[in-house]
Each structure stands twice: as C-alpha cells, then as structure tokens.
C-alpha cells in the first residue's frame, strides 16, 4: 500500500507547508488589480517621496526600499492572520468561514455603494491620524534609511484592497501561507506603483480617478471567490476542495 505522505491526527493535518498555486495566482492577481486602486489612492504619497536630491540609481534604490518596507508590513500581517486562519482550519470550519467572509465582503461593498462611505471605527481613525503624522515626519527627513520605514508605515494605512488580501490570508491554513499570500499580494502591486513613482507625471488625475472606479468590481469578485472557495465545488483555482483538519488516520492510495 502506497501512502500519499499526508498524516492525519485528531485536530491536525501534517502535510508539506507549500503555497498552493491557486492561492499564489489569486494573491498576485489581486495585487495586480488592486494596484489600479492604489494608483488613485496612493498617488499623492508616491509623488511626495523626497527623492529629488538623489542620483538616478539612488532614486530607484530608495523607491524600491520604500516598497519593500510596504511588502514587509503586508507579510507580517499575513503571518498574524495566517495564524488565525490556522485556528479556523483546526476547528474544522474553514469552508463556512470562507463563505461567511465572502458574504461580509459583499455586504460591506453594498454599504459602500449605497452610502458612498466606508465603515471605520473611531480608534482606527485616530490610529490613521497618528500614522500619517509619523509618515509626515519621515517625509521631512529624506534619509535613505527612512524610506524603508516610510514603506512599513504606508503598509499599515487603512485600505480596502489590503483588507481583501487579509481575507485571503485568513482563508489559508498555514502561517507560512498567510505570509506568502500577503507578500505575493504586495509583489503584484509593484509594477504599477513603481511606474507611478518613476513616470507618475505621465498619469493624469482623470486617469487615476478612472482606475479607482475599478475598485467595487475587484471587491465584488473577491467576495464571490471567497464564497465559491467555501462551497468546495472542485473547480481548480476557483473552488478547490478544501481539506479538513478533522479526522484520524493515514491517508493512503
């Protein structure tokens, strides 16, 4: 009898902690599509980066450092929410959690479209103000080492697209997968945002506003995908069969 290499014990599933291709593609795609939203929302920050005093090569390096700091923050959040997703997985409710998460995303989208405002608690508003003040101080001190810190701070700014990526990290069942998902999401945003940093003067305000208009469609697709993921329809990349952590024994074939 040949075994598949997966050992199932009560409450645990021991399997190689390798990022699934469907999650990798989903994270990169979400990041790439979200970057159009980021171009509209983060354009002012990109244009405000104090890189004028650097040489051409140094400008590229400090700008890249800024984005690496942003991705570092995303990856750290991915670890935290991947850990939470792991607990959901071990509880055996990953499917239902994904469905409920998708429904919540769609309900928030409807609220946003109806009221044209986002729901943000008071403590998050206060946190955002303090974070922006810290970023302002870093912008006023254009040292090469500050760009990484500035990117880390930017990664903490409240953003609907980041919330969607966090929802994706929650749907994973490993801490490492959560980290990788958020890092891949950040990598997906790089091409458009780097182009904005280096060639931003070519992007008019009207073009950036049109890019922002794609946001509701991205949110709707993400919500639907989360629901489909929980339905276990067996569709590769869209609704794969989610394994459960419940059970005892060794899976063989």
C-alpha positions as CSV (number, residue, x, y, z in Angstrom):
1,X,0.0,0.0,0.0
2,X,1.4,3.3,-1.0
3,X,0.8,6.4,1.1
4,X,0.3,10.0,-0.1
5,X,2.5,11.5,2.5
6,X,-0.3,13.2,4.5
7,X,-0.7,12.1,8.1
8,X,-3.9,13.0,9.8
9,X,-4.2,13.1,13.6
10,X,-7.1,14.4,15.6
11,X,-7.1,18.2,15.1
12,X,-4.0,18.3,12.9
13,X,-3.0,17.6,9.3
14,X,0.7,17.1,8.7
15,X,1.5,18.0,5.2
16,X,4.2,19.9,3.4
17,X,3.7,23.6,4.0
18,X,3.8,24.7,0.4
19,X,1.8,27.5,-1.0
20,X,-0.9,26.3,-3.3
21,X,-0.7,27.5,-6.9
22,X,-4.3,28.7,-6.8
23,X,-3.6,30.9,-3.8
24,X,-0.4,32.2,-5.4
25,X,-2.2,33.1,-8.6
26,X,-5.0,34.7,-6.6
27,X,-2.6,36.8,-4.5
28,X,-0.6,38.1,-7.4
29,X,-3.8,38.8,-9.4
30,X,-5.4,40.6,-6.5
31,X,-2.2,42.7,-6.1
32,X,-2.0,43.5,-9.8
33,X,-5.7,44.5,-10.0
34,X,-5.5,46.4,-6.7
35,X,-2.6,48.4,-7.9
36,X,-5.0,50.4,-10.1
37,X,-6.9,51.4,-7.0
38,X,-3.5,52.2,-5.3
39,X,-2.5,54.4,-8.2
40,X,-5.6,56.5,-7.5
41,X,-5.4,56.4,-3.7
42,X,-1.6,56.5,-3.0
43,X,-0.7,58.8,-5.9
44,X,-0.1,61.8,-3.6
45,X,2.2,59.8,-1.4
46,X,4.2,58.5,-4.4
47,X,4.6,62.0,-5.7
48,X,5.6,63.2,-2.2
49,X,8.6,60.9,-1.8
50,X,11.6,63.2,-1.3
51,X,13.9,61.6,-3.9
52,X,14.9,64.8,-5.8
53,X,18.3,65.1,-4.2
54,X,19.4,61.5,-5.1
55,X,21.0,60.3,-8.3
56,X,19.0,58.3,-10.8
57,X,20.2,55.0,-9.5
58,X,19.8,56.0,-5.9
59,X,16.2,57.2,-6.6
60,X,15.4,53.8,-7.9
61,X,17.0,52.1,-4.9
62,X,15.3,54.2,-2.3
63,X,12.0,53.9,-4.1
64,X,12.4,50.1,-4.2
65,X,13.3,50.2,-0.5
66,X,10.1,52.0,0.2
67,X,8.0,49.3,-1.5
68,X,10.0,46.5,0.2
69,X,9.1,48.1,3.5
70,X,5.4,48.1,2.5
71,X,5.6,44.5,1.5
72,X,7.3,43.6,4.7
73,X,4.4,45.0,6.7
74,X,1.9,43.1,4.5
75,X,3.9,39.9,5.1
76,X,3.9,40.5,8.9
77,X,0.1,40.9,8.8
78,X,-0.1,37.8,6.7
79,X,1.6,35.8,9.4
80,X,-0.8,37.1,12.1
81,X,-3.9,36.5,10.1
82,X,-2.5,33.2,8.7
83,X,-2.2,32.1,12.4
84,X,-5.8,32.9,12.9
85,X,-6.7,31.1,9.7
86,X,-4.8,28.1,11.0
87,X,-7.0,28.0,14.1
88,X,-10.1,28.2,11.9
89,X,-8.7,25.3,9.9
90,X,-8.0,23.2,13.0
91,X,-11.6,23.9,14.2
92,X,-12.8,22.3,11.0
93,X,-14.9,25.3,10.0
94,X,-12.7,26.7,7.1
95,X,-15.4,26.2,4.5
96,X,-18.1,28.0,6.4
97,X,-15.6,30.7,7.5
98,X,-14.7,31.4,3.8
99,X,-18.4,31.6,2.9
100,X,-19.2,34.0,5.8
101,X,-16.2,36.1,5.0
102,X,-17.2,36.4,1.3
103,X,-20.8,37.4,2.3
104,X,-19.4,40.0,4.7
105,X,-17.2,41.5,1.9
106,X,-20.3,41.8,-0.4
107,X,-22.4,43.4,2.3
108,X,-19.7,45.9,3.0
109,X,-19.5,46.6,-0.7
110,X,-23.2,47.2,-0.9
111,X,-23.0,49.6,2.1
112,X,-20.1,51.5,0.4
113,X,-22.0,51.8,-2.8
114,X,-25.2,52.9,-1.1
115,X,-23.7,55.4,1.4
116,X,-20.5,56.3,-0.5
117,X,-18.6,55.9,2.7
118,X,-16.6,53.2,4.4
119,X,-17.1,51.9,7.9
120,X,-14.2,52.8,10.1
121,X,-14.3,52.8,13.9
122,X,-13.1,55.8,15.8
123,X,-9.9,54.0,17.1
124,X,-8.9,53.3,13.5
125,X,-9.4,57.0,12.6
126,X,-7.1,58.0,15.5
127,X,-4.6,55.4,14.5
128,X,-4.6,56.7,10.9
129,X,-4.0,60.3,12.0
130,X,-1.0,59.3,14.2
131,X,0.4,57.2,11.4
132,X,0.1,60.0,8.9
133,X,1.8,62.3,11.3
134,X,4.7,59.8,11.6
135,X,4.9,59.5,7.8
136,X,5.0,63.3,7.5
137,X,8.0,63.4,9.9
138,X,9.8,60.8,7.8
139,X,9.0,62.6,4.6
140,X,10.6,65.7,6.1
141,X,13.8,63.8,6.8
142,X,14.8,62.4,3.3
143,X,17.5,59.9,4.5
144,X,18.0,56.7,2.5
145,X,17.2,54.6,5.6
146,X,13.9,56.3,6.2
147,X,12.3,55.1,3.0
148,X,12.0,51.5,4.3
149,X,10.3,52.8,7.5
150,X,8.1,55.0,5.4
151,X,7.0,52.0,3.4
152,X,6.4,50.0,6.5
153,X,4.1,52.8,7.8
154,X,2.3,53.0,4.5
155,X,1.5,49.3,4.7
156,X,-0.4,50.0,7.9
157,X,-2.7,52.6,6.4
158,X,-6.4,51.5,6.2
159,X,-7.1,50.3,2.7
160,X,-10.0,48.2,1.3
161,X,-7.7,46.3,-1.0
162,X,-5.4,45.3,1.9
163,X,-8.5,44.2,3.8
164,X,-9.3,41.9,0.9
165,X,-5.8,40.5,0.9
166,X,-6.1,39.9,4.6
167,X,-9.4,38.0,3.9
168,X,-7.4,35.8,1.5
169,X,-4.7,35.3,4.2
170,X,-7.4,34.2,6.6
171,X,-8.6,31.6,4.2
172,X,-5.2,29.9,4.2
173,X,-4.4,27.1,6.7
174,X,-0.8,27.8,7.4
175,X,1.1,30.7,8.9
176,X,3.7,30.5,6.2
177,X,0.9,30.5,3.6
178,X,-0.5,33.7,5.1
179,X,2.9,35.4,5.0
180,X,3.4,34.2,1.4
181,X,-0.1,35.3,0.3
182,X,0.3,38.8,1.6
183,X,3.9,39.1,0.2
184,X,2.7,37.9,-3.2
185,X,-0.2,40.5,-3.0
186,X,2.4,43.2,-2.3
187,X,4.6,42.0,-5.2
188,X,1.5,42.1,-7.5
189,X,1.1,45.9,-6.7
190,X,4.8,46.6,-7.6
191,X,4.7,47.1,-11.4
192,X,2.0,49.8,-11.4
193,X,3.3,51.6,-8.3
194,X,6.9,51.6,-9.4
195,X,5.8,53.0,-12.8
196,X,3.8,55.7,-10.9
197,X,7.0,56.6,-8.8
198,X,9.2,56.8,-11.9
199,X,6.8,58.0,-14.6
200,X,4.0,59.4,-12.5
201,X,4.0,62.8,-14.2
202,X,2.5,60.9,-17.3
203,X,-0.5,59.8,-15.3
204,X,-3.2,62.5,-15.2
205,X,-5.6,62.9,-12.3
206,X,-8.5,61.8,-14.5
207,X,-6.7,58.6,-15.4
208,X,-6.0,57.8,-11.8
209,X,-9.7,58.5,-10.9
210,X,-10.8,56.1,-13.7
211,X,-8.5,53.5,-12.2
212,X,-10.1,54.0,-8.8
213,X,-13.5,53.2,-10.3
214,X,-12.4,49.6,-10.8
215,X,-12.4,49.1,-7.0
216,X,-16.0,48.0,-6.5
217,X,-15.6,45.3,-9.2
218,X,-12.5,44.0,-7.6
219,X,-14.2,43.8,-4.2
220,X,-17.2,42.0,-5.7
221,X,-15.0,39.4,-7.5
222,X,-13.1,38.8,-4.3
223,X,-16.2,38.3,-2.2
224,X,-17.7,35.9,-4.8
225,X,-14.4,33.9,-5.0
226,X,-14.3,33.5,-1.2
227,X,-17.9,32.2,-1.3
228,X,-17.1,29.8,-4.1
229,X,-13.9,28.7,-2.3
230,X,-16.0,27.6,0.7
231,X,-18.5,25.7,-1.5
232,X,-16.0,23.0,-2.4
233,X,-17.2,22.7,-6.0
234,X,-13.9,21.1,-7.1
235,X,-13.1,23.8,-9.7
236,X,-9.3,24.3,-9.9
237,X,-8.1,27.8,-8.8
238,X,-11.7,29.0,-8.2
239,X,-13.4,26.5,-5.9
240,X,-10.9,23.7,-5.0
241,X,-11.8,21.0,-2.5
242,X,-10.7,22.3,0.9
243,X,-9.2,19.6,3.2
244,X,-10.4,19.4,6.8
245,X,-8.3,19.1,9.9
246,X,-10.8,16.7,11.5
247,X,-10.2,13.0,11.3
248,X,-7.8,10.3,12.4
249,X,-5.6,8.0,10.3
250,X,-3.2,8.0,7.5
251,X,-4.4,8.9,4.0
252,X,-3.2,6.4,1.5
253,X,-3.9,5.3,-2.0
